[in-house]
Amino acid sequence: MRVSQGAQPLSPKEIEAIGPVAAGRHLKDIAADLGMTEGAVGRRILAARGKLVTRTPRQAVAIAVARGVAAVP
């Protein structure tokens, strides 16, 4: 997968939300761990998708892993 030229760096909060997605965690579990709502986690992932110029969360995870900001266990 190629990283888009328009991709921007992720914020620490976006990385905090997308990292567990890379590990296969569900929004409900991520939200519970971070002490926030599923909607808040979803908005962080949506923001990350926008910065990474992707259409799906899976694409965003793939790019985040390729950049080294998220790891797959």
N, CA, C and O atoms as a GROMACS GRO file, in nm:
protein
  292
    1MET      N    1   0.084  -0.118   0.000
    1MET     CA    2   0.000   0.000   0.000
    1MET      C    3   0.088   0.124   0.000
    1MET      O    4   0.184   0.133   0.077
    2ARG      N    5   0.056   0.217  -0.084
    2ARG     CA    6   0.134   0.341  -0.093
    2ARG      C    7   0.076   0.445   0.002
    2ARG      O    8  -0.046   0.456   0.015
    3VAL      N    9   0.163   0.520   0.067
    3VAL     CA   10   0.120   0.629   0.154
    3VAL      C   11   0.094   0.750   0.066
    3VAL      O   12   0.177   0.787  -0.017
    4SER      N   13  -0.022   0.809   0.084
    4SER     CA   14  -0.060   0.924   0.004
    4SER      C   15   0.033   1.042   0.030
    4SER      O   16   0.081   1.060   0.142
    5GLN      N   17   0.058   1.120  -0.074
    5GLN     CA   18   0.143   1.238  -0.060
    5GLN      C   19   0.083   1.338   0.038
    5GLN      O   20   0.156   1.412   0.102
    6GLY      N   21  -0.052   1.340   0.050
    6GLY     CA   22  -0.118   1.437   0.137
    6GLY      C   23  -0.127   1.394   0.282
    6GLY      O   24  -0.182   1.468   0.364
    7ALA      N   25  -0.074   1.279   0.316
    7ALA     CA   26  -0.086   1.228   0.452
    7ALA      C   27  -0.013   1.319   0.551
    7ALA      O   28   0.097   1.368   0.524
    8GLN      N   29  -0.077   1.341   0.666
    8GLN     CA   30  -0.023   1.427   0.770
    8GLN      C   31   0.013   1.342   0.892
    8GLN      O   32  -0.038   1.230   0.906
    9PRO      N   33   0.098   1.393   0.980
    9PRO     CA   34   0.131   1.318   1.102
    9PRO      C   35   0.009   1.306   1.193
    9PRO      O   36  -0.075   1.395   1.199
   10LEU      N   37   0.002   1.194   1.264
   10LEU     CA   38  -0.108   1.173   1.358
   10LEU      C   39  -0.073   1.235   1.493
   10LEU      O   40   0.043   1.241   1.533
   11SER      N   41  -0.178   1.281   1.562
   11SER     CA   42  -0.159   1.334   1.698
   11SER      C   43  -0.143   1.217   1.794
   11SER      O   44  -0.179   1.104   1.762
   12PRO      N   45  -0.088   1.243   1.912
   12PRO     CA   46  -0.076   1.136   2.011
   12PRO      C   47  -0.212   1.072   2.045
   12PRO      O   48  -0.219   0.951   2.067
   13LYS      N   49  -0.318   1.150   2.050
   13LYS     CA   50  -0.451   1.097   2.080
   13LYS      C   51  -0.501   1.006   1.968
   13LYS      O   52  -0.566   0.905   1.995
   14GLU      N   53  -0.472   1.041   1.845
   14GLU     CA   54  -0.512   0.957   1.732
   14GLU      C   55  -0.433   0.826   1.733
   14GLU      O   56  -0.489   0.720   1.705
   15ILE      N   57  -0.306   0.834   1.764
   15ILE     CA   58  -0.222   0.714   1.774
   15ILE      C   59  -0.273   0.625   1.887
   15ILE      O   60  -0.278   0.503   1.874
   16GLU      N   61  -0.310   0.687   1.998
   16GLU     CA   62  -0.362   0.613   2.113
   16GLU      C   63  -0.488   0.534   2.076
   16GLU      O   64  -0.510   0.425   2.129
   17ALA      N   65  -0.568   0.588   1.986
   17ALA     CA   66  -0.691   0.520   1.944
   17ALA      C   67  -0.666   0.417   1.835
   17ALA      O   68  -0.727   0.310   1.836
   18ILE      N   69  -0.578   0.447   1.742
   18ILE     CA   70  -0.560   0.358   1.627
   18ILE      C   71  -0.467   0.240   1.659
   18ILE      O   72  -0.476   0.136   1.594
   19GLY      N   73  -0.380   0.256   1.756
   19GLY     CA   74  -0.291   0.147   1.794
   19GLY      C   75  -0.366   0.020   1.833
   19GLY      O   76  -0.335  -0.087   1.780
   20PRO      N   77  -0.462   0.030   1.923
   20PRO     CA   78  -0.538  -0.090   1.960
   20PRO      C   79  -0.620  -0.149   1.844
   20PRO      O   80  -0.645  -0.269   1.842
   21VAL      N   81  -0.661  -0.066   1.751
   21VAL     CA   82  -0.733  -0.116   1.633
   21VAL      C   83  -0.639  -0.207   1.554
   21VAL      O   84  -0.681  -0.311   1.503
   22ALA      N   85  -0.513  -0.168   1.545
   22ALA     CA   86  -0.414  -0.249   1.475
   22ALA      C   87  -0.397  -0.385   1.544
   22ALA      O   88  -0.363  -0.484   1.479
   23ALA      N   89  -0.420  -0.388   1.673
   23ALA     CA   90  -0.409  -0.512   1.749
   23ALA      C   91  -0.538  -0.593   1.745
   23ALA      O   92  -0.546  -0.700   1.807
   24GLY      N   93  -0.639  -0.544   1.672
   24GLY     CA   94  -0.763  -0.617   1.659
   24GLY      C   95  -0.867  -0.590   1.766
   24GLY      O   96  -0.965  -0.663   1.776
   25ARG      N   97  -0.846  -0.486   1.845
   25ARG     CA   98  -0.940  -0.453   1.952
   25ARG      C   99  -1.064  -0.386   1.895
   25ARG      O  100  -1.058  -0.322   1.790
   26HIS      N  101  -1.176  -0.400   1.963
   26HIS     CA  102  -1.302  -0.338   1.923
   26HIS      C  103  -1.316  -0.201   1.989
   26HIS      O  104  -1.260  -0.176   2.095
   27LEU      N  105  -1.392  -0.113   1.924
   27LEU     CA  106  -1.409   0.023   1.976
   27LEU      C  107  -1.459   0.023   2.120
   27LEU      O  108  -1.413   0.102   2.201
   28LYS      N  109  -1.552  -0.065   2.151
   28LYS     CA  110  -1.607  -0.072   2.286
   28LYS      C  111  -1.497  -0.098   2.389
   28LYS      O  112  -1.494  -0.033   2.494
   29ASP      N  113  -1.408  -0.190   2.359
   29ASP     CA  114  -1.299  -0.223   2.451
   29ASP      C  115  -1.196  -0.110   2.459
   29ASP      O  116  -1.146  -0.079   2.567
   30ILE      N  117  -1.165  -0.050   2.345
   30ILE     CA  118  -1.071   0.062   2.342
   30ILE      C  119  -1.126   0.177   2.426
   30ILE      O  120  -1.054   0.237   2.506
   31ALA      N  121  -1.254   0.205   2.407
   31ALA     CA  122  -1.319   0.314   2.482
   31ALA      C  123  -1.313   0.288   2.632
   31ALA      O  124  -1.284   0.378   2.710
   32ALA      N  125  -1.341   0.165   2.673
   32ALA     CA  126  -1.338   0.131   2.815
   32ALA      C  127  -1.197   0.149   2.871
   32ALA      O  128  -1.180   0.203   2.981
   33ASP      N  129  -1.097   0.105   2.797
   33ASP     CA  130  -0.958   0.118   2.842
   33ASP      C  131  -0.916   0.264   2.854
   33ASP      O  132  -0.841   0.300   2.945
   34LEU      N  133  -0.963   0.348   2.761
   34LEU     CA  134  -0.923   0.489   2.760
   34LEU      C  135  -1.015   0.577   2.846
   34LEU      O  136  -0.988   0.696   2.864
   35GLY      N  137  -1.123   0.518   2.897
   35GLY     CA  138  -1.216   0.595   2.982
   35GLY      C  139  -1.295   0.698   2.903
   35GLY      O  140  -1.318   0.809   2.950
   36MET      N  141  -1.336   0.662   2.783
   36MET     CA  142  -1.413   0.754   2.700
   36MET      C  143  -1.522   0.677   2.627
   36MET      O  144  -1.531   0.555   2.638
   37THR      N  145  -1.605   0.749   2.554
   37THR     CA  146  -1.714   0.684   2.482
   37THR      C  147  -1.664   0.623   2.351
   37THR      O  148  -1.558   0.660   2.299
   38GLU      N  149  -1.742   0.529   2.300
   38GLU     CA  150  -1.709   0.471   2.170
   38GLU      C  151  -1.709   0.578   2.062
   38GLU      O  152  -1.628   0.574   1.970
   39GLY      N  153  -1.801   0.674   2.074
   39GLY     CA  154  -1.808   0.783   1.977
   39GLY      C  155  -1.682   0.866   1.974
   39GLY      O  156  -1.635   0.906   1.868
   40ALA      N  157  -1.626   0.892   2.092
   40ALA     CA  158  -1.502   0.971   2.100
   40ALA      C  159  -1.387   0.896   2.034
   40ALA      O  160  -1.306   0.955   1.963
   41VAL      N  161  -1.380   0.766   2.059
   41VAL     CA  162  -1.275   0.684   1.997
   41VAL      C  163  -1.295   0.683   1.846
   41VAL      O  164  -1.199   0.696   1.770
   42GLY      N  165  -1.419   0.666   1.804
   42GLY     CA  166  -1.450   0.666   1.661
   42GLY      C  167  -1.411   0.796   1.593
   42GLY      O  168  -1.362   0.796   1.480
   43ARG      N  169  -1.433   0.908   1.663
   43ARG     CA  170  -1.395   1.038   1.605
   43ARG      C  171  -1.243   1.051   1.592
   43ARG      O  172  -1.194   1.110   1.495
   44ARG      N  173  -1.170   0.997   1.688
   44ARG     CA  174  -1.023   1.000   1.677
   44ARG      C  175  -0.976   0.917   1.558
   44ARG      O  176  -0.884   0.956   1.486
   45ILE      N  177  -1.039   0.803   1.540
   45ILE     CA  178  -1.002   0.717   1.427
   45ILE      C  179  -1.042   0.784   1.296
   45ILE      O  180  -0.968   0.778   1.198
   46LEU      N  181  -1.157   0.848   1.295
   46LEU     CA  182  -1.200   0.922   1.175
   46LEU      C  183  -1.102   1.034   1.143
   46LEU      O  184  -1.068   1.056   1.027
   47ALA      N  185  -1.055   1.105   1.246
   47ALA     CA  186  -0.957   1.212   1.224
   47ALA      C  187  -0.827   1.154   1.168
   47ALA      O  188  -0.765   1.213   1.079
   48ALA      N  189  -0.786   1.039   1.221
   48ALA     CA  190  -0.665   0.973   1.170
   48ALA      C  191  -0.684   0.933   1.025
   48ALA      O  192  -0.593   0.950   0.943
   49ARG      N  193  -0.801   0.879   0.992
   49ARG     CA  194  -0.829   0.842   0.853
   49ARG      C  195  -0.818   0.963   0.762
   49ARG      O  196  -0.765   0.954   0.651
   50GLY      N  197  -0.869   1.076   0.807
   50GLY     CA  198  -0.862   1.198   0.727
   50GLY      C  199  -0.719   1.243   0.705
   50GLY      O  200  -0.681   1.281   0.594
   51LYS      N  201  -0.639   1.238   0.811
   51LYS     CA  202  -0.499   1.280   0.799
   51LYS      C  203  -0.418   1.185   0.712
   51LYS      O  204  -0.326   1.227   0.642
   52LEU      N  205  -0.454   1.057   0.717
   52LEU     CA  206  -0.381   0.958   0.638
   52LEU      C  207  -0.439   0.942   0.498
   52LEU      O  208  -0.388   0.865   0.417
   53VAL      N  209  -0.546   1.014   0.471
   53VAL     CA  210  -0.614   1.014   0.341
   53VAL      C  211  -0.654   0.871   0.302
   53VAL      O  212  -0.615   0.820   0.197
   54THR      N  213  -0.733   0.809   0.390
   54THR     CA  214  -0.781   0.673   0.364
   54THR      C  215  -0.933   0.671   0.367
   54THR      O  216  -0.997   0.762   0.419
   55ARG      N  217  -0.989   0.565   0.312
   55ARG     CA  218  -1.134   0.550   0.310
   55ARG      C  219  -1.186   0.461   0.422
   55ARG      O  220  -1.302   0.473   0.462
   56THR      N  221  -1.102   0.373   0.472
   56THR     CA  222  -1.147   0.279   0.574
   56THR      C  223  -1.051   0.276   0.692
   56THR      O  224  -0.935   0.314   0.680
   57PRO      N  225  -1.101   0.232   0.807
   57PRO     CA  226  -1.012   0.217   0.923
   57PRO      C  227  -0.899   0.117   0.895
   57PRO      O  228  -0.787   0.136   0.941
   58ARG      N  229  -0.927   0.012   0.819
   58ARG     CA  230  -0.822  -0.087   0.788
   58ARG      C  231  -0.709  -0.024   0.709
   58ARG      O  232  -0.592  -0.053   0.733
   59GLN      N  233  -0.743   0.062   0.614
   59GLN     CA  234  -0.639   0.131   0.538
   59GLN      C  235  -0.557   0.221   0.630
   59GLN      O  236  -0.434   0.227   0.620
   60ALA      N  237  -0.626   0.291   0.721
   60ALA     CA  238  -0.556   0.379   0.815
   60ALA      C  239  -0.461   0.300   0.903
   60ALA      O  240  -0.349   0.344   0.928
   61VAL      N  241  -0.505   0.183   0.949
   61VAL     CA  242  -0.419   0.098   1.031
   61VAL      C  243  -0.298   0.053   0.951
   61VAL      O  244  -0.186   0.057   1.000
   62ALA      N  245  -0.320   0.012   0.827
   62ALA     CA  246  -0.209  -0.035   0.744
   62ALA      C  247  -0.104   0.075   0.725
   62ALA      O  248   0.016   0.049   0.732
   63ILE      N  249  -0.149   0.196   0.702
   63ILE     CA  250  -0.055   0.307   0.684
   63ILE      C  251   0.014   0.340   0.817
   63ILE      O  252   0.135   0.366   0.820
   64ALA      N  253  -0.062   0.340   0.926
   64ALA     CA  254  -0.002   0.368   1.057
   64ALA      C  255   0.105   0.263   1.091
   64ALA      O  256   0.210   0.297   1.146
   65VAL      N  257   0.078   0.138   1.059
   65VAL     CA  258   0.177   0.032   1.083
   65VAL      C  259   0.299   0.054   0.993
   65VAL      O  260   0.412   0.040   1.038
   66ALA      N  261   0.275   0.087   0.867
   66ALA     CA  262   0.386   0.110   0.774
   66ALA      C  263   0.474   0.226   0.819
   66ALA      O  264   0.595   0.225   0.797
   67ARG      N  265   0.413   0.326   0.882
   67ARG     CA  266   0.488   0.442   0.931
   67ARG      C  267   0.555   0.415   1.066
   67ARG      O  268   0.640   0.493   1.110
   68GLY      N  269   0.518   0.306   1.129
   68GLY     CA  270   0.577   0.273   1.259
   68GLY      C  271   0.510   0.337   1.377
   68GLY      O  272   0.566   0.338   1.486
   69VAL      N  273   0.389   0.392   1.359
   69VAL     CA  274   0.320   0.457   1.471
   69VAL      C  275   0.219   0.362   1.537
   69VAL      O  276   0.164   0.394   1.643
   70ALA      N  277   0.195   0.247   1.475
   70ALA     CA  278   0.110   0.144   1.534
   70ALA      C  279   0.176   0.010   1.505
   70ALA      O  280   0.245  -0.007   1.404
   71ALA      N  281   0.155  -0.084   1.594
   71ALA     CA  282   0.218  -0.215   1.575
   71ALA      C  283   0.112  -0.324   1.577
   71ALA      O  284   0.013  -0.315   1.650
   72VAL      N  285   0.134  -0.424   1.497
   72VAL     CA  286   0.047  -0.542   1.497
   72VAL      C  287   0.116  -0.648   1.581
   72VAL      O  288   0.230  -0.684   1.554
   73PRO      N  289   0.047  -0.698   1.683
   73PRO     CA  290   0.112  -0.797   1.771
   73PRO      C  291   0.139  -0.928   1.700
   73PRO      O  292   0.193  -1.021   1.760
   0.00000   0.00000   0.00000
